[in-house]
Amino acid sequence: MMLDIEYLPITNSDVWTSTRTIAPSGLVLHSTAMPGYGAYAIQQNFNRANRGASIHGCIDDQHIVQTLPWVKRAGHVGSGKNGSYNNSHIGIELCEPKGLTYNSNGSVITAYNPPAGYFAAVWKNAVDLFAYLCKTFGLNPLGKNVIVCHSEAHALGYGDNHADVMHWFRWEGKTMDDFRQAVYQAVQTLAQPSTPDVKEEDEDMSYEKFCEYMERYMSEAVVSEPSSWAKEACEKAITKGVMKGDGKGAYNYQRPMTREAYLVMQDRQ
């Protein structure tokens, strides 16, 4: 399955400069409670300082947008009595269509008249993305608490008190069990995880595309932690001042090194 995932990082958000990472063990499905705001608008809503919350991606009926590296810790689900799935789960927002009317505190949908076909399309995009992420990180979609919605995370004690997505799904006669089963079926059709947007055919790879992918790789490498076998040497290099990082707390351990950078580090020893 070749997914068309657009990478639009929220570089203006406070979370962007954080070096905190996660080893994803699950996925949280959210919805925005902002009827009529598509994926691009939601990305912009999170792409600002002092926003507080942050997400890994957002989906509407036409677009799948990634906003952070999958392994960067985001603040998408809050916390509960048992802790927070922010520390272990990737958070994805489903964009709600026009035609949804909420009560005064925004917790209950009181009238439902969405555009025809919207839910089926956003459901498919969500299933495809979650299948891709499960395959990429070796997750079982039917495993215990691997795929949950925000309201389930709260019930389990790992998120704050939100109603999404069941406050919406019930209008379509869907449950999270339906979603998990759909993701499981989609995973079975995937032969191997693949990099979004990258095709095998050489003729489709332009210089501009190569630069786009390289920029994406470099941005994700910023949050990389040193490999276990190199951790001690990296710590020594930082202590001695050989490695000084980018000034924002990231040492870019796994980024490619130029000759000039190598010579500077040699000169510092």
SEMI-485670 format. One record per atom (N, C-alpha, C): x, y, z; atom name. Coordinates in steps of 0.1 Angstrom, whole numbers, plus 5000, padded with zeros to 4 digits. Last residue first. Example, Ala and Ser with C-alpha at 12.3 -4.5 7.8 and 13.67 -1.06 7.14 Angstrom:
c1:c2:c3:seke
5128:4978:5071:N $
5137:4989:5071:CA $
5129:5000:5079:C $
5132:4943:5078:N $
5123:4955:5078:CA $
5132:4967:5078:C $
END
This chain:
c1:c2:c3:seke
5395:5183:5201:N $
5400:5173:5210:CA $
5413:5178:5216:C $
5388:5201:5182:N $
5384:5204:5195:CA $
5390:5194:5205:C $
5396:5191:5158:N $
5403:5202:5163:CA $
5400:5205:5177:C $
5376:5172:5153:N $
5390:5167:5155:CA $
5398:5178:5162:C $
5355:5189:5148:N $
5354:5181:5160:CA $
5368:5175:5163:C $
5364:5200:5124:N $
5361:5209:5135:CA $
5361:5201:5148:C $
5364:5177:5107:N $
5377:5184:5111:CA $
5375:5194:5123:C $
5337:5171:5106:N $
5346:5161:5112:CA $
5359:5168:5116:C $
5327:5193:5092:N $
5323:5191:5106:CA $
5332:5181:5113:C $
5340:5189:5068:N $
5344:5201:5076:CA $
5339:5200:5090:C $
5328:5166:5059:N $
5343:5166:5062:CA $
5346:5178:5071:C $
5296:5160:5075:N $
5305:5165:5064:CA $
5319:5165:5068:C $
5277:5133:5085:N $
5287:5143:5089:CA $
5295:5147:5077:C $
5241:5125:5089:N $
5254:5124:5081:CA $
5263:5135:5086:C $
5228:5119:5122:N $
5228:5127:5109:CA $
5241:5124:5102:C $
5227:5108:5147:N $
5226:5099:5135:CA $
5225:5107:5122:C $
5228:5129:5166:N $
5238:5118:5166:CA $
5238:5110:5153:C $
5220:5155:5172:N $
5220:5150:5158:CA $
5229:5138:5156:C $
5217:5169:5195:N $
5230:5166:5191:CA $
5231:5159:5177:C $
5197:5195:5208:N $
5197:5183:5199:CA $
5212:5181:5194:C $
5195:5219:5221:N $
5194:5207:5229:CA $
5195:5194:5221:C $
5200:5240:5205:N $
5186:5238:5209:CA $
5184:5225:5217:C $
5226:5239:5196:N $
5222:5251:5204:CA $
5208:5250:5209:C $
5232:5216:5183:N $
5227:5227:5175:CA $
5223:5239:5183:C $
5263:5202:5197:N $
5249:5202:5193:CA $
5245:5214:5185:C $
5289:5198:5204:N $
5282:5209:5210:CA $
5268:5210:5206:C $
5315:5175:5210:N $
5302:5177:5204:CA $
5294:5188:5211:C $
5337:5182:5225:N $
5339:5178:5211:CA $
5326:5180:5204:C $
5334:5187:5252:N $
5332:5198:5243:CA $
5334:5195:5229:C $
5335:5166:5270:N $
5348:5172:5266:CA $
5346:5184:5257:C $
5308:5159:5271:N $
5315:5164:5283:CA $
5328:5171:5279:C $
5304:5149:5245:N $
5297:5161:5249:CA $
5304:5167:5261:C $
5321:5127:5245:N $
5323:5138:5236:CA $
5316:5150:5239:C $
5309:5111:5265:N $
5322:5116:5267:CA $
5325:5128:5258:C $
5284:5106:5252:N $
5284:5114:5264:CA $
5298:5119:5268:C $
5294:5090:5231:N $
5287:5103:5228:CA $
5287:5112:5241:C $
5304:5068:5244:N $
5313:5076:5237:CA $
5307:5090:5234:C $
5280:5058:5255:N $
5290:5062:5264:CA $
5300:5071:5257:C $
5264:5052:5231:N $
5260:5061:5241:CA $
5271:5067:5250:C $
5269:5032:5213:N $
5276:5045:5211:CA $
5274:5055:5222:C $
5252:5011:5218:N $
5267:5008:5217:CA $
5275:5021:5216:C $
5227:5023:5216:N $
5232:5018:5229:CA $
5247:5016:5229:C $
5227:5053:5196:N $
5225:5038:5197:CA $
5232:5034:5211:C $
5213:5084:5207:N $
5225:5076:5203:CA $
5221:5061:5205:C $
5181:5094:5193:N $
5190:5092:5205:CA $
5202:5083:5200:C $
5168:5119:5171:N $
5174:5106:5173:CA $
5182:5105:5186:C $
5158:5143:5164:N $
5154:5138:5177:CA $
5160:5124:5180:C $
5170:5148:5139:N $
5172:5157:5150:CA $
5169:5151:5163:C $
5159:5131:5120:N $
5172:5127:5127:CA $
5175:5136:5139:C $
5138:5145:5110:N $
5135:5134:5119:CA $
5148:5130:5127:C $
5151:5163:5094:N $
5143:5168:5105:CA $
5140:5157:5115:C $
5164:5147:5075:N $
5172:5155:5084:CA $
5164:5160:5096:C $
5141:5136:5062:N $
5150:5127:5069:CA $
5159:5135:5080:C $
5132:5160:5050:N $
5124:5152:5060:CA $
5132:5143:5068:C $
5152:5166:5033:N $
5149:5176:5044:CA $
5141:5169:5054:C $
5151:5143:5016:N $
5163:5146:5025:CA $
5160:5155:5036:C $
5127:5147:5004:N $
5128:5136:5013:CA $
5141:5138:5022:C $
5133:5171:4990:N $
5121:5171:4999:CA $
5123:5159:5009:C $
5153:5163:4973:N $
5156:5173:4984:CA $
5145:5173:4994:C $
5139:5145:4957:N $
5150:5140:4966:CA $
5153:5150:4977:C $
5121:5162:4945:N $
5116:5152:4954:CA $
5127:5147:4963:C $
5140:5177:4929:N $
5132:5184:4939:CA $
5126:5174:4949:C $
5149:5157:4912:N $
5158:5163:4922:CA $
5151:5170:4933:C $
5125:5130:4911:N $
5131:5142:4906:CA $
5141:5147:4916:C $
5115:5099:4904:N $
5123:5106:4914:CA $
5130:5118:4908:C $
5102:5085:4885:N $
5094:5093:4893:CA $
5102:5102:4903:C $
5121:5068:4874:N $
5117:5080:4866:CA $
5108:5089:4874:C $
5124:5047:4891:N $
5134:5058:4891:CA $
5129:5070:4884:C $
5099:5033:4910:N $
5103:5037:4897:CA $
5112:5049:4897:C $
5091:5030:4937:N $
5102:5023:4932:CA $
5108:5028:4919:C $
5084:5060:4956:N $
5080:5049:4947:CA $
5093:5043:4942:C $
5074:5075:4986:N $
5085:5070:4978:CA $
5081:5059:4969:C $
5051:5081:5001:N $
5054:5089:4989:CA $
5066:5084:4981:C $
5064:5066:5030:N $
5053:5073:5023:CA $
5059:5082:5012:C $
5082:5036:5029:N $
5083:5051:5032:CA $
5072:5058:5024:C $
5066:5006:5041:N $
5073:5014:5030:CA $
5073:5029:5035:C $
5064:4973:5053:N $
5063:4988:5055:CA $
5071:4995:5045:C $
5051:4948:5031:N $
5062:4953:5039:CA $
5059:4968:5042:C $
5025:4939:5025:N $
5036:4930:5024:CA $
5048:4935:5033:C $
4993:4943:5038:N $
5006:4949:5036:CA $
5017:4939:5036:C $
4971:4929:5045:N $
4973:4932:5031:CA $
4987:4938:5028:C $
4970:4930:5072:N $
4972:4917:5066:CA $
4975:4918:5051:C $
4963:4956:5078:N $
4977:4952:5080:CA $
4980:4939:5073:C $
4935:4955:5073:N $
4944:4963:5064:CA $
4959:4959:5065:C $
4926:4940:5094:N $
4925:4935:5081:CA $
4934:4942:5071:C $
4933:4959:5115:N $
4939:4945:5115:CA $
4938:4939:5100:C $
4916:4980:5108:N $
4930:4982:5108:CA $
4937:4968:5107:C $
4891:4967:5113:N $
4894:4972:5100:CA $
4909:4974:5098:C $
4894:4963:5141:N $
4892:4951:5132:CA $
4896:4955:5117:C $
4894:4989:5150:N $
4905:4980:5152:CA $
4905:4968:5143:C $
4868:4997:5142:N $
4880:5004:5137:CA $
4892:4995:5138:C $
4852:4981:5158:N $
4851:4980:5143:CA $
4863:4986:5137:C $
4860:4989:5183:N $
4862:4976:5179:CA $
4861:4974:5164:C $
4849:5015:5182:N $
4864:5014:5181:CA $
4868:4999:5178:C $
4820:5015:5160:N $
4827:5014:5173:CA $
4842:5014:5172:C $
4793:5031:5142:N $
4806:5025:5143:CA $
4812:5025:5158:C $
4771:5045:5135:N $
4769:5031:5138:CA $
4782:5024:5139:C $
4774:5072:5132:N $
4777:5064:5120:CA $
4775:5049:5123:C $
4771:5081:5157:N $
4762:5086:5147:CA $
4763:5078:5134:C $
4793:5070:5170:N $
4779:5064:5173:CA $
4769:5069:5162:C $
4815:5086:5163:N $
4813:5073:5157:CA $
4799:5068:5159:C $
4813:5108:5181:N $
4810:5110:5167:CA $
4807:5096:5160:C $
4818:5099:5206:N $
4807:5109:5205:CA $
4803:5111:5190:C $
4841:5085:5202:N $
4828:5077:5202:CA $
4816:5087:5202:C $
4866:5094:5202:N $
4859:5097:5190:CA $
4844:5091:5191:C $
4859:5121:5225:N $
4862:5116:5212:CA $
4869:5102:5213:C $
4855:5131:5251:N $
4845:5122:5246:CA $
4849:5115:5232:C $
4880:5134:5277:N $
4874:5138:5264:CA $
4865:5127:5259:C $
4898:5138:5303:N $
4884:5135:5301:CA $
4879:5141:5288:C $
4932:5126:5297:N $
4922:5134:5303:CA $
4908:5132:5298:C $
4947:5093:5301:N $
4944:5105:5294:CA $
4933:5113:5301:C $
4948:5068:5313:N $
4960:5073:5307:CA $
4958:5086:5298:C $
4927:5054:5323:N $
4935:5061:5333:CA $
4948:5067:5327:C $
4909:5042:5307:N $
4920:5034:5312:CA $
4929:5041:5322:C $
4893:5064:5301:N $
4887:5053:5309:CA $
4898:5044:5315:C $
4911:5078:5285:N $
4907:5084:5298:CA $
4901:5073:5307:C $
4913:5061:5263:N $
4925:5064:5271:CA $
4921:5069:5284:C $
4886:5063:5254:N $
4891:5050:5260:CA $
4904:5052:5268:C $
4887:5089:5244:N $
4878:5085:5256:CA $
4881:5072:5262:C $
4905:5086:5224:N $
4908:5095:5235:CA $
4899:5091:5247:C $
4909:5051:5214:N $
4905:5065:5211:CA $
4907:5073:5224:C $
4936:5028:5207:N $
4925:5033:5215:CA $
4921:5047:5210:C $
4955:5002:5200:N $
4948:5012:5194:CA $
4936:5016:5203:C $
4965:4988:5223:N $
4974:4992:5212:CA $
4968:5003:5205:C $
4951:4975:5243:N $
4954:4990:5244:CA $
4964:4995:5234:C $
4962:4944:5233:N $
4956:4951:5245:CA $
4961:4966:5245:C $
4959:4940:5197:N $
4966:4939:5210:CA $
4960:4948:5221:C $
4950:4944:5172:N $
4941:4939:5182:CA $
4947:4936:5195:C $
4972:4954:5159:N $
4961:4963:5160:CA $
4951:4958:5170:C $
5004:4951:5170:N $
4993:4943:5167:CA $
4980:4951:5169:C $
5033:4967:5156:N $
5022:4967:5166:CA $
5011:4958:5161:C $
5057:4975:5143:N $
5055:4961:5147:CA $
5044:4960:5158:C $
5059:4999:5131:N $
5064:4998:5145:CA $
5061:4984:5151:C $
5048:4995:5105:N $
5061:5001:5107:CA $
5067:4999:5121:C $
5023:4984:5110:N $
5033:4976:5103:CA $
5047:4982:5106:C $
5011:5006:5123:N $
5012:4993:5130:CA $
5023:4984:5124:C $
5012:5025:5103:N $
5020:5027:5115:CA $
5021:5014:5123:C $
4995:5013:5084:N $
5009:5016:5081:CA $
5017:5018:5093:C $
4971:5013:5098:N $
4977:5000:5094:CA $
4992:5002:5091:C $
4967:5040:5101:N $
4970:5032:5113:CA $
4976:5018:5110:C $
4963:5047:5074:N $
4974:5052:5082:CA $
4978:5044:5094:C $
4940:5032:5068:N $
4952:5030:5061:CA $
4964:5035:5068:C $
4921:5042:5087:N $
4925:5028:5087:CA $
4938:5026:5080:C $
4920:5069:5078:N $
4925:5066:5091:CA $
4929:5051:5092:C $
4910:5066:5052:N $
4923:5072:5054:CA $
4929:5069:5068:C $
4885:5055:5059:N $
4895:5047:5051:CA $
4909:5053:5052:C $
4873:5076:5073:N $
4875:5063:5079:CA $
4886:5055:5072:C $
4871:5095:5054:N $
4880:5098:5065:CA $
4883:5085:5072:C $
4852:5082:5037:N $
4866:5086:5032:CA $
4875:5088:5043:C $
4830:5079:5052:N $
4836:5067:5046:CA $
4850:5070:5042:C $
4824:5106:5059:N $
4828:5096:5069:CA $
4835:5084:5063:C $
4817:5117:5034:N $
4828:5122:5041:CA $
4833:5111:5051:C $
4794:5109:5020:N $
4806:5103:5017:CA $
4818:5107:5025:C $
4777:5140:5023:N $
4776:5126:5019:CA $
4790:5121:5015:C $
4784:5161:5050:N $
4784:5159:5036:CA $
4784:5144:5033:C $
4763:5156:5080:N $
4776:5158:5073:CA $
4774:5156:5058:C $
4745:5163:5103:N $
4741:5164:5089:CA $
4754:5166:5081:C $
4733:5161:5134:N $
4743:5155:5126:CA $
4738:5155:5111:C $
4731:5175:5167:N $
4725:5174:5154:CA $
4737:5170:5144:C $
4747:5173:5190:N $
4732:5173:5191:CA $
4725:5172:5178:C $
4774:5159:5204:N $
4769:5163:5191:CA $
4754:5162:5192:C $
4790:5171:5233:N $
4780:5162:5228:CA $
4775:5168:5214:C $
4808:5190:5241:N $
4811:5176:5245:CA $
4801:5166:5238:C $
4805:5218:5241:N $
4813:5211:5231:CA $
4816:5197:5233:C $
4788:5231:5258:N $
4802:5229:5263:CA $
4811:5221:5253:C $
4764:5233:5243:N $
4771:5245:5247:CA $
4786:5243:5252:C $
4766:5207:5217:N $
4760:5214:5228:CA $
4769:5226:5233:C $
4772:5210:5181:N $
4775:5206:5195:CA $
4766:5213:5205:C $
4766:5197:5149:N $
4762:5208:5159:CA $
4765:5202:5173:C $
4780:5192:5118:N $
4779:5187:5132:CA $
4776:5199:5141:C $
4784:5204:5094:N $
4771:5197:5096:CA $
4770:5190:5110:C $
4817:5196:5082:N $
4806:5205:5085:CA $
4794:5197:5087:C $
4836:5169:5098:N $
4831:5177:5087:CA $
4821:5188:5091:C $
4867:5167:5117:N $
4852:5166:5116:CA $
4847:5174:5105:C $
4896:5149:5114:N $
4890:5162:5112:CA $
4875:5160:5110:C $
4913:5131:5138:N $
4904:5130:5126:CA $
4897:5143:5126:C $
4947:5130:5148:N $
4934:5137:5149:CA $
4926:5134:5136:C $
4968:5108:5166:N $
4963:5113:5153:CA $
4949:5119:5154:C $
4997:5101:5184:N $
4983:5107:5184:CA $
4979:5113:5171:C $
5014:5073:5197:N $
5013:5083:5186:CA $
4998:5088:5186:C $
5023:5065:5230:N $
5014:5064:5219:CA $
5015:5076:5209:C $
5039:5070:5252:N $
5041:5057:5246:CA $
5033:5056:5233:C $
5035:5093:5265:N $
5048:5088:5267:CA $
5050:5075:5259:C $
5008:5099:5263:N $
5018:5108:5256:CA $
5032:5101:5255:C $
4994:5084:5280:N $
4998:5078:5267:CA $
5006:5087:5259:C $
5002:5087:5314:N $
4999:5094:5302:CA $
5003:5086:5290:C $
4988:5076:5345:N $
4999:5081:5337:CA $
4994:5088:5324:C $
4966:5068:5360:N $
4977:5058:5358:CA $
4989:5064:5350:C $
4949:5090:5360:N $
4954:5085:5373:CA $
4965:5075:5372:C $
4961:5108:5331:N $
4950:5103:5340:CA $
4957:5097:5352:C $
4967:5134:5307:N $
4971:5124:5316:CA $
4959:5120:5325:C $
4968:5143:5272:N $
4968:5146:5286:CA $
4972:5135:5295:C $
4971:5137:5245:N $
4961:5130:5252:CA $
4960:5134:5267:C $
4992:5150:5233:N $
4979:5149:5226:CA $
4968:5144:5234:C $
5021:5161:5229:N $
5012:5163:5240:CA $
4997:5162:5235:C $
5047:5138:5218:N $
5037:5149:5216:CA $
5028:5149:5228:C $
5079:5128:5212:N $
5068:5128:5221:CA $
5060:5140:5219:C $
5088:5114:5180:N $
5089:5126:5189:CA $
5077:5125:5199:C $
5084:5094:5162:N $
5090:5090:5175:CA $
5092:5102:5184:C $
5073:5106:5139:N $
5065:5096:5147:CA $
5071:5093:5161:C $
5077:5141:5136:N $
5083:5127:5135:CA $
5075:5118:5144:C $
5046:5158:5130:N $
5058:5156:5138:CA $
5064:5142:5134:C $
5026:5158:5111:N $
5030:5170:5117:CA $
5042:5170:5126:C $
5012:5145:5082:N $
5021:5142:5094:CA $
5026:5155:5098:C $
4981:5141:5068:N $
4991:5150:5071:CA $
4999:5146:5083:C $
4961:5131:5043:N $
4968:5125:5055:CA $
4980:5134:5057:C $
4931:5142:5028:N $
4945:5143:5031:CA $
4949:5136:5043:C $
4904:5139:5024:N $
4912:5139:5012:CA $
4927:5139:5015:C $
4890:5139:5047:N $
4885:5130:5037:CA $
4894:5129:5025:C $
4918:5143:5070:N $
4904:5146:5066:CA $
4900:5136:5055:C $
4939:5140:5098:N $
4934:5133:5086:CA $
4920:5139:5083:C $
4972:5146:5113:N $
4957:5148:5112:CA $
4952:5144:5098:C $
4998:5138:5137:N $
4992:5139:5123:CA $
4977:5142:5124:C $
5008:5142:5162:N $
5017:5136:5152:CA $
5011:5137:5138:C $
5002:5172:5181:N $
4998:5159:5175:CA $
5009:5154:5166:C $
4999:5191:5212:N $
5006:5188:5199:CA $
5002:5174:5194:C $
4991:5218:5234:N $
4989:5205:5229:CA $
4996:5203:5215:C $
5004:5246:5235:N $
5002:5236:5246:CA $
5002:5222:5241:C $
5008:5268:5221:N $
4996:5261:5218:CA $
4994:5250:5229:C $
5031:5284:5222:N $
5021:5285:5233:CA $
5008:5277:5231:C $
5034:5289:5187:N $
5039:5289:5200:CA $
5028:5289:5210:C $
5019:5267:5162:N $
5022:5280:5168:CA $
5027:5279:5182:C $
5004:5247:5147:N $
5017:5252:5143:CA $
5020:5266:5149:C $
4978:5239:5152:N $
4989:5234:5161:CA $
5002:5240:5159:C $
4966:5252:5132:N $
4961:5254:5145:CA $
4972:5250:5156:C $
4977:5240:5109:N $
4981:5254:5113:CA $
4977:5258:5127:C $
4965:5215:5111:N $
4979:5216:5111:CA $
4983:5230:5115:C $
4938:5223:5106:N $
4942:5218:5119:CA $
4957:5218:5121:C $
4940:5231:5080:N $
4937:5241:5090:CA $
4940:5236:5104:C $
4947:5207:5067:N $
4956:5218:5066:CA $
4953:5229:5077:C $
4924:5191:5073:N $
4937:5188:5078:CA $
4947:5199:5078:C $
4896:5213:5080:N $
4903:5202:5074:CA $
4917:5201:5079:C $
4868:5221:5098:N $
4882:5224:5097:CA $
4890:5212:5092:C $
4842:5213:5102:N $
4845:5220:5090:CA $
4860:5224:5088:C $
4841:5213:5137:N $
4835:5209:5124:CA $
4839:5219:5113:C $
4860:5204:5159:N $
4860:5217:5152:CA $
4854:5214:5138:C $
4866:5181:5173:N $
4855:5189:5178:CA $
4855:5203:5172:C $
4886:5163:5163:N $
4890:5177:5166:CA $
4879:5185:5174:C $
4895:5131:5176:N $
4888:5139:5167:CA $
4888:5154:5172:C $
4920:5105:5178:N $
4913:5117:5183:CA $
4903:5122:5173:C $
4935:5075:5186:N $
4926:5082:5177:CA $
4918:5093:5183:C $
4967:5065:5194:N $
4955:5071:5200:CA $
4948:5078:5188:C $
4987:5036:5195:N $
4982:5047:5187:CA $
4969:5052:5194:C $
5017:5021:5209:N $
5003:5022:5206:CA $
5000:5035:5199:C $
5044:5023:5213:N $
5038:5010:5216:CA $
5023:5010:5214:C $
5072:5040:5201:N $
5057:5038:5200:CA $
5053:5024:5203:C $
5092:5054:5222:N $
5093:5041:5214:CA $
5078:5037:5212:C $
5098:5089:5220:N $
5091:5077:5225:CA $
5094:5065:5216:C $
5117:5118:5231:N $
5112:5108:5221:CA $
5104:5097:5228:C $
5126:5151:5235:N $
5120:5140:5241:CA $
5114:5131:5230:C $
5136:5175:5227:N $
5144:5163:5223:CA $
5138:5150:5229:C $
5118:5203:5214:N $
5120:5193:5224:CA $
5128:5181:5219:C $
5112:5219:5194:N $
5126:5220:5198:CA $
5128:5210:5209:C $
5084:5214:5190:N $
5094:5211:5180:CA $
5108:5211:5184:C $
5067:5222:5210:N $
5072:5208:5211:CA $
5083:5206:5201:C $
5059:5247:5204:N $
5069:5246:5214:CA $
5075:5232:5215:C $
5057:5253:5168:N $
5052:5248:5181:CA $
5063:5247:5191:C $
5067:5257:5144:N $
5065:5269:5152:CA $
5060:5265:5166:C $
5067:5233:5130:N $
5080:5239:5134:CA $
5079:5251:5144:C $
5051:5209:5124:N $
5047:5221:5132:CA $
5059:5227:5138:C $
5055:5197:5090:N $
5059:5198:5104:CA $
5055:5211:5111:C $
5040:5180:5069:N $
5040:5195:5072:CA $
5043:5197:5087:C $
5041:5156:5046:N $
5048:5160:5059:CA $
5048:5175:5060:C $
5015:5136:5035:N $
5021:5150:5034:CA $
5028:5153:5047:C $
5013:5105:5022:N $
5014:5112:5035:CA $
5021:5125:5032:C $
4998:5084:5005:N $
5002:5097:5002:CA $
5002:5105:5015:C $
5010:5050:5006:N $
5002:5061:5012:CA $
5007:5075:5008:C $
5007:5021:4990:N $
5014:5033:4989:CA $
5006:5045:4994:C $
5009:4988:5000:N $
5000:5000:5000:CA $
5009:5012:5000:C $
END
